[in-house]
């Protein structure tokens, strides 16, 4: 995964959480399902977002990208 994937995941984390929460409150108000019955869905969403975050990790800043050497390009 590249940096764009990580940025996308960070950008959608809170909107997905808020949409899920709004959906659960709508279910509470407009159906027979109460929030006390549907709150585990929040745990599932948090778990999925956490798993996605772990699979899109960025290497540490001190590690050069593969295929490049630290002294290449500047020495004459």
Beta strands, then each sheet from edge to edge (+ up, - down):
end
